[in-house]
Structure formats: structure tokens, C-alpha cells
Amino acid sequence: MESKLAQYSALPQKDKGLAFISLIPEVLAQTDPARDIHTLVDTLINHDNVGLVVGRQVLSELVKVLGEGAIQDHDLRKRVVEETLATVLPRIVSYEEQVNGLKFQLADLLESEEEWSEAARVLMSTSMESGQRSVSDSDKLRVYIRIVRLLLEDEESVQAETYYNRAALLVHSTTDREVILQFKLCQARISDYNRKFLEAAGRYHELSYIGEIDEEERRHMLTAAVTCAVLAPAGPNRSRVLASLYRDERSADLSTYNILSKMFLDHILRPTEIKEFEQILKPHQLAKVAISSNDRLASAGNNDSYNDDNEPATSTRTGPSTVLDRAVMEHNLLASSKIYNNITFRGLGNLLDLTPGAAETMARKMIEQGRLRGTIDQVDKIIWFESDREEDDAQGRAGGLGEVEEAEDTGAPFTKRWDAQIRLTAANAESIVQHLIERGLVQITAPVV
């Protein structure tokens, strides 16, 4: 090989390119071509008598052939690409385009090995502002979306959001339907990882209707939508999302349908149901939540007022420990408001597995945020829930804090809606009859005894 390289290097400049290119098939036909490829690349890059133009021409051909699968063995191809990159990188200014091509191939190989973060970092190191060629906005967008997808596979959401923001600036530059759908999926996943569960649920549900996506993927997105809706903060906004998912006939076939229906119908969730649901959650959906110092002090202060009671508190927990914990406690609190007219701090604490002070703190925050309708009597240690809830369950007017945006009627509970419709129909009929009587069109006769 060395003698051929020396011979070709001495050829006239116009003949060198074709001569070196003719060596590539010969080298790749060997059982282990790694050593000879390294020698060839080193000659092209580091020998001044070869020339930059010839070096780029031959190296581009080598990158092209490797990309077309000339080496079938995965490990061997990966080693060749890595060694070629190591040789060319010191001269990246002169061989920028070829280096980018090798990096894209290395990222493909790492992704096939499920080395998500490593593949993403290889793509991050590629040059998107090339002096040798113009990189279009649509090409940049594809790379940024791919980086986001790879980083999210390893739950690296902070860095993924950086590249998502870059992609968001370029998404207008493409009309490619596939790229746009990939971007929308990234949107949903970023919202999910940032614990914006209501936003994520809406986006997942929207994607689950798109026909271009594979049916199994759409089912997966519908499941993700239900999961995010369950984890979202309890209140009228979540009620709308739950109603939309519950009315989707496809939801009945999901493993999460039981918890979806219980949340939609405002049933209290039991520990066994929560444990079952917990098994399908991802690590970021089980993240620990910190209790603020103000809430901790408020809970501790309120608990001190129970020292004189004869009955000790059954729980020592001062707040939810995970995202799921918080979602379930808030839901059970909201569900209890549909069952009881009022409840003591201690009773609510027993229901939520919290200390009485922590239960009061959670109820107070939900009332302040317009997610629960009621008032708190701290003297008698009772929470009073608003009783007139027939047509107004999801509107979220809370304790004198004013109107919250009116929510869609979620349909729960159905019996109350039917009762209201019957009363309204009877009242309308009575009004019509009274109007006819006043105009003399109808006469009421006394019943025959």
C-alpha cells in the first residue's frame, strides 16, 4: 500500500484524484481494511505533495462509499469512521464538509446502539455554519430536531430545550409534513419533561388523531396524553382535558382507562390503583417535589394547634413527595368537595394521608388558585365547600376571588345534569300553562271527587 501511495503521489496533479479513488474499492475489499484506510487518509491529509483539492475529492468519495454501506460489519465500520475522524479533525478547517459527513455517519451508528446522548453530542459538534457550503434552514431544523429527540431518550431535558428553542426559530422554513410532525412531537415531549402536563396532554391528544402517523404510535401518544392529564393539577382546566380524553372512544382500550374514568367522574382514588398506575410512569414523571419553606412553616404551625385534641393525627406527612403524589392528593381533595358539604382539617388529612395542617395548606392553595370552590374556617378547623355546584362544577369560582374562565361542561355527575334538565323542563311547561291561562286560552276545571 505504501509503495502505491508513493507512486500515485508523484503523478501529475490532474491524475492524482482518479488514481487515489481507484484504491478505495481495493482497500475496502480486504477482510480488515482499517489499517490501509488509515494510511490512505493520512497520506491525503498530511502530505503536502497530494494537494488540498485532491485530498477533498478523494476523502469525499471515501465518505460517500462508507455511507452507502461498503463495510457491512457494524463494529468495523464504526472503528473506521472513528479513526478517519481522528485523522482529519486536526485539519477540520480545510475538510469541514467531509468531517460533517463522517460525524453524521457516526451518529447513525451510535443511535443504532441506543447510545442516545453520545449520538446527540456528535451531532452537536457538527458545523451548521459552513464556509465551504451553504447549510439551508430546513437542514439545520432536521438536525436540531434529531438532537432534541436523542437527548430526550436519555431524559436530558434541559439541554434538549436549548436545541428545541433553536428549532422553533426555523420551523417556518419547511413545508415538509414529516419534519413538522416531528417538531410537534418534540413540543409535546418538552412540555411533558417540564411538567407542563396540561399542555403536553393537549398536544399528545392532537397528534394521536393524525392519520400519517403509524397506528401503534398514535395509540402510544393517546396513552401519553392520558398519563399527562392524570398528572396535571386538579381544577377546571384539567376537567376539560379529561372530558375530551374520556369521550374519545379509543381510550376504553387503554390500560390507563380505569384511572382516567375515575378522575373524570370525580371518584376518590385508592392506593392500589395509584400503585398500578405508577408502574407505567417515566422517571421524570416520578420526580421529587420540594415543599416551600412557607408551606412547611404553615403546616407546622397549624399542626401545633392540634396538640390539645384527644385524638392524634394518623399521618406525619407534611406534603406530597412526588409529582404523582401531588396530582392524586389534589384530585382526591377536589373529589371530596363533590361528596361533602364540609370536612374538618383532621378528616381531610386522614383522607389525603397528610397532617391536618398540611391538608389545610393544600386546600388553601387550591382555593387561592381558583381550582377549588370553598372557604376555610380556621377557628372551628373546618373547610366548607360551596353547595350550589349543579351546573357550575368546572367553572372554578373560588371563595370570593372572582370568576375563572368558564370551562366546558364535563358531564359529571350525569344524574345531577338530568335532574336539572327535568326541573327546567317542568318550569318551562308551568310557565307556558300560566301564560295560556292568563290569556283565557285554557280553563282549569276542578277535579271530580
C-alpha positions in Angstrom: 0.0 0.0 0.0 2.8 2.4 0.9 4.5 1.9 -2.4 1.3 2.6 -4.4 0.6 5.7 -2.4 4.2 7.0 -3.0 3.8 6.2 -6.7 0.4 8.0 -7.0 1.7 11.0 -5.1 4.3 11.5 -7.8 1.7 11.6 -10.6 0.7 14.9 -12.3 -1.9 16.8 -10.2 -4.7 16.1 -12.7 -4.2 12.4 -12.5 -3.8 12.0 -8.7 -7.5 12.2 -7.8 -8.6 9.3 -10.0 -5.6 7.2 -9.0 -6.3 7.6 -5.3 -10.0 7.0 -5.8 -9.2 3.7 -7.6 -7.6 2.5 -4.4 -10.7 2.8 -2.3 -12.6 -0.3 -3.7 -9.4 -2.3 -3.4 -8.9 -1.4 0.2 -12.5 -2.0 1.2 -12.5 -5.4 -0.3 -10.0 -6.6 2.3 -11.1 -8.5 5.4 -9.8 -5.8 7.8 -9.4 -2.6 5.8 -9.0 -0.3 8.8 -5.2 -0.1 8.7 -4.9 0.6 5.0 -7.8 3.2 5.1 -5.9 5.0 7.9 -2.7 5.0 5.8 -4.6 6.3 2.8 -6.3 9.1 4.8 -3.1 10.1 6.5 -1.4 10.4 3.1 -4.2 12.5 1.7 -4.4 14.9 4.7 -0.8 15.2 5.9 1.3 15.0 2.7 1.8 18.4 1.1 2.5 16.9 -2.3 -1.0 15.5 -2.6 -2.8 18.9 -2.5 -5.9 20.2 -0.9 -8.2 19.8 -3.9 -7.2 16.1 -4.4 -7.5 15.4 -0.7 -11.1 16.8 -0.6 -12.1 14.9 -3.7 -10.8 11.5 -2.6 -12.0 12.0 1.0 -15.4 12.9 -0.2 -15.6 9.7 -2.2 -14.5 7.6 0.8 -17.1 9.2 3.0 -19.8 8.5 0.3 -18.8 4.9 -0.1 -18.8 4.3 3.7 -22.2 5.9 3.9 -23.5 3.6 1.2 -22.6 0.6 3.4 -19.4 -0.7 1.7 -18.4 -2.1 5.1 -21.2 -4.3 6.4 -19.8 -5.2 9.8 -21.1 -2.6 12.3 -18.1 -2.6 14.7 -15.6 -2.5 11.9 -17.4 0.4 10.2 -17.6 2.3 13.4 -13.9 1.8 14.0 -13.0 3.0 10.5 -15.2 6.1 10.9 -13.8 7.0 14.3 -10.2 6.5 13.1 -10.8 8.6 10.0 -12.4 11.3 12.0 -9.4 11.4 14.4 -7.0 11.7 11.5 -9.0 14.5 9.7 -10.1 16.6 12.7 -6.8 18.5 13.1 -7.4 19.8 9.6 -11.1 20.5 10.0 -10.8 24.0 8.6 -9.8 22.5 5.2 -12.1 19.4 5.4 -15.2 20.7 7.1 -17.8 19.2 4.8 -16.1 15.7 4.9 -15.8 15.9 8.7 -19.6 16.6 9.0 -20.4 13.7 6.8 -18.3 11.4 9.0 -20.0 12.7 12.1 -23.4 12.1 10.7 -22.4 8.5 10.0 -21.0 8.1 13.5 -24.2 9.5 15.0 -26.2 6.9 13.0 -24.0 4.1 14.3 -24.3 5.3 17.9 -28.1 5.7 17.6 -28.4 2.1 16.3 -26.5 1.1 19.5 -29.0 3.2 21.6 -26.2 5.4 22.7 -28.6 8.4 22.6 -26.6 11.0 24.4 -23.4 10.2 22.6 -25.1 10.4 19.2 -26.6 13.7 20.2 -23.2 15.1 21.2 -21.7 14.0 17.9 -24.4 15.9 16.1 -23.9 18.9 18.4 -20.3 19.1 17.3 -21.2 19.4 13.6 -20.8 22.8 12.0 -24.1 24.3 10.9 -22.4 27.5 9.6 -20.1 26.1 7.0 -17.7 28.2 5.0 -17.4 25.6 2.3 -21.1 25.1 1.6 -24.4 26.7 2.4 -26.5 24.9 5.0 -30.2 25.5 4.5 -32.5 26.4 7.4 -34.6 23.2 6.7 -31.4 21.1 7.0 -30.5 22.8 10.3 -34.0 22.2 11.5 -33.8 18.5 10.9 -30.5 18.3 12.8 -31.9 20.2 15.7 -35.0 18.1 15.9 -32.9 15.0 15.8 -30.7 16.3 18.7 -33.8 17.0 20.8 -35.2 13.6 20.2 -32.0 11.8 21.1 -31.4 13.9 24.3 -35.0 13.2 25.5 -34.4 9.5 25.1 -31.9 9.8 27.9 -34.1 12.3 29.8 -31.6 15.2 29.3 -34.5 17.7 29.0 -32.5 20.9 29.9 -30.1 20.6 27.0 -32.9 19.3 24.8 -34.8 22.5 25.4 -31.9 24.6 24.2 -32.0 22.9 20.8 -35.8 22.9 20.7 -35.7 26.7 21.0 -33.3 26.8 18.1 -35.6 24.6 16.0 -38.6 26.7 16.9 -36.9 29.7 15.2 -36.6 27.7 12.0 -39.8 25.6 11.8 -41.4 28.2 9.5 -38.7 27.4 6.9 -40.1 24.0 5.9 -43.2 22.6 4.4 -42.2 19.0 4.9 -45.1 17.3 6.7 -42.8 14.7 8.4 -40.5 17.4 9.9 -43.4 19.4 11.1 -44.9 16.4 12.9 -41.6 15.6 14.4 -41.3 19.1 15.7 -44.9 18.9 17.2 -43.9 15.7 19.0 -40.8 17.4 20.4 -43.1 20.2 21.6 -45.3 17.7 23.5 -42.4 15.9 25.0 -40.6 19.1 26.1 -43.9 20.2 27.8 -44.1 16.8 29.4 -40.5 16.9 30.8 -41.0 20.5 32.0 -44.1 19.2 34.0 -46.5 21.4 31.9 -48.7 18.3 31.9 -51.9 20.0 30.7 -50.2 21.5 27.7 -48.4 18.2 27.0 -51.7 16.2 27.2 -53.4 18.5 24.7 -50.5 18.2 22.2 -50.2 14.4 22.6 -54.0 14.1 22.0 -53.9 16.3 18.9 -51.1 14.1 17.4 -53.0 10.9 18.2 -55.6 11.9 15.6 -53.1 12.5 12.7 -53.5 9.7 10.1 -49.9 9.9 8.7 -48.6 8.6 12.0 -48.5 4.8 12.5 -51.5 3.4 14.4 -49.3 2.0 17.2 -47.6 5.3 17.6 -50.9 7.1 17.8 -52.0 4.7 20.5 -48.8 5.4 22.4 -49.5 9.2 22.1 -53.0 8.7 23.4 -51.7 6.8 26.4 -49.1 9.6 27.0 -52.0 12.2 26.8 -54.0 10.3 29.5 -50.9 10.0 31.7 -50.1 13.7 31.4 -53.8 14.6 32.1 -53.8 12.4 35.3 -50.6 14.2 36.5 -51.9 17.7 35.8 -53.0 20.0 38.6 -56.6 19.3 39.6 -59.1 22.0 38.5 -61.4 23.2 35.7 -58.6 23.2 33.1 -57.8 19.6 33.8 -61.5 18.7 33.8 -61.8 19.9 30.1 -58.8 17.7 29.1 -60.1 14.7 31.0 -63.6 15.1 29.4 -62.0 15.2 25.9 -60.0 12.1 26.6 -62.9 10.2 28.3 -65.1 10.9 25.3 -62.5 9.5 22.9 -63.8 6.0 22.1 -60.2 4.8 21.7 -59.5 5.4 25.4 -61.6 2.5 26.5 -58.9 0.1 25.2 -56.0 1.7 27.1 -54.6 0.2 30.3 -55.0 3.6 31.9 -58.7 3.8 31.2 -59.7 2.9 34.8 -57.8 5.8 36.4 -59.0 8.1 33.6 -62.6 7.3 34.2 -62.3 7.6 38.0 -60.7 11.0 37.7 -63.3 12.2 35.1 -66.2 11.0 37.3 -64.6 12.6 40.4 -64.1 9.3 42.2 -61.6 9.1 45.0 -58.5 7.1 44.0 -57.3 4.2 46.2 -53.7 3.4 47.0 -53.8 0.1 45.0 -54.9 1.9 41.8 -52.2 4.5 42.3 -49.5 1.8 42.6 -50.7 0.2 39.4 -50.6 3.4 37.5 -47.2 4.3 38.9 -45.6 1.3 37.1 -46.1 2.9 33.7 -44.6 6.3 34.6 -41.3 7.5 33.4 -38.6 8.8 35.8 -39.3 12.5 35.2 -43.0 11.8 36.0 -42.0 10.4 39.4 -39.7 13.4 40.2 -39.5 14.5 43.8 -41.2 17.8 44.6 -39.9 20.2 47.2 -42.2 21.8 49.8 -41.6 25.5 50.1 -40.4 26.9 53.4 -43.6 29.0 53.7 -45.8 25.9 53.3 -43.7 23.9 55.7 -44.0 26.6 58.4 -47.7 27.0 57.8 -48.2 23.3 58.1 -46.1 23.0 61.2 -47.9 26.0 62.8 -51.3 24.6 62.1 -50.3 21.2 63.5 -49.4 22.7 66.8 -53.0 23.7 67.3 -54.0 20.0 67.4 -51.8 19.2 70.4 -54.8 19.7 72.8 -57.0 17.3 70.9 -57.7 13.9 72.3 -57.2 12.1 69.0 -53.7 12.1 67.5 -53.2 12.7 63.8 -52.9 9.5 61.8 -50.3 10.8 59.4 -47.0 12.6 59.8 -46.6 13.6 56.1 -46.4 17.4 55.6 -46.9 17.4 51.8 -46.7 15.3 48.6 -43.3 13.8 47.9 -43.6 13.2 44.1 -45.4 14.7 41.1 -47.9 11.7 41.2 -48.4 12.2 44.9 -49.4 15.8 44.4 -51.7 15.1 41.5 -53.6 12.3 43.4 -53.9 14.4 46.6 -55.3 17.4 44.7 -57.7 15.1 42.8 -58.9 13.4 46.0 -59.4 16.8 47.6 -61.4 18.0 44.7 -63.4 14.8 44.6 -64.2 15.1 48.3 -65.7 18.6 47.7 -68.3 16.8 45.5 -69.2 14.4 48.3 -69.1 16.5 51.5 -70.6 19.9 52.3 -67.8 20.4 54.8 -64.9 18.5 56.3 -62.6 19.0 59.3 -58.9 19.5 58.8 -58.2 16.2 60.5 -60.7 14.4 58.4 -59.3 15.8 55.2 -55.8 14.9 56.5 -56.9 11.3 57.0 -58.4 11.2 53.5 -55.2 12.6 51.9 -52.7 10.8 54.2 -51.4 14.2 55.4 -51.2 16.0 58.7 -54.2 18.3 59.3 -52.1 21.4 58.8 -50.7 20.2 55.5 -54.2 19.3 54.4 -55.4 22.8 55.2 -52.4 24.3 53.3 -53.2 22.3 50.2 -56.8 23.3 50.3 -55.9 26.9 50.8 -53.6 27.0 47.8 -56.2 25.4 45.6 -58.8 27.9 46.7 -56.4 30.8 46.1 -55.6 29.5 42.6 -59.3 29.1 41.6 -59.1 25.3 41.4 -61.4 24.6 44.4 -64.6 26.4 45.5 -64.9 26.8 49.2 -64.0 28.7 52.4 -61.8 27.8 55.4 -62.9 28.3 59.0 -59.7 28.3 60.9 -61.4 28.8 64.3 -63.5 25.6 64.0 -60.9 23.9 61.8 -63.4 23.2 59.0 -63.3 23.6 55.3 -66.7 24.5 53.8 -67.3 23.5 50.2 -69.7 25.5 48.1 -73.0 23.7 47.8 -74.5 25.1 44.6 -72.5 23.1 42.1 -75.0 21.5 39.8 -74.3 23.5 36.7 -71.1 25.1 37.9 -68.7 22.3 38.8 -66.0 23.2 36.4 -66.2 26.9 36.4 -63.7 27.4 39.2 -65.1 30.5 41.1 -63.3 30.3 44.4 -64.0 31.9 47.7 -64.7 35.5 46.6 -61.7 35.6 44.3 -63.8 36.3 41.2 -64.5 34.5 38.0 -62.2 32.0 36.4 -62.5 31.3 32.7 -65.7 29.2 32.2 -64.9 25.6 31.4 -66.7 23.2 29.1 -69.4 21.1 30.8 -67.6 17.9 31.6 -70.8 15.9 32.1 -70.1 14.7 35.6 -72.0 13.7 37.6 -74.7 12.8 35.0 -77.6 12.4 37.5 -77.3 16.0 38.6 -77.5 17.2 35.0 -80.6 15.1 34.3 -82.3 16.4 37.5 -81.5 20.0 36.4 -82.9 19.4 32.9 -86.1 17.8 34.3 -86.6 20.8 36.7 -86.0 23.2 33.8 -88.5 21.4 31.5 -91.1 21.3 34.2 -90.6 25.0 35.0 -91.0 25.9 31.3 -94.2 23.8 30.9 -95.7 25.5 34.0 -94.8 28.9 32.6 -96.4 28.2 29.3 -99.6 26.9 31.0 -99.8 30.0 33.2 -99.4 32.2 30.2 -102.3 30.5 28.4 -104.5 30.7 31.5 -103.8 34.5 31.7 -104.9 34.9 28.1 -108.1 32.8 28.6 -107.0 30.2 26.2 -107.1 27.4 28.8 -109.5 26.8 31.6 -108.7 24.8 34.7 -111.6 22.7 35.9 -112.0 21.3 39.4 -111.2 17.6 39.7 -114.2 15.3 40.1 -114.3 13.7 43.5 
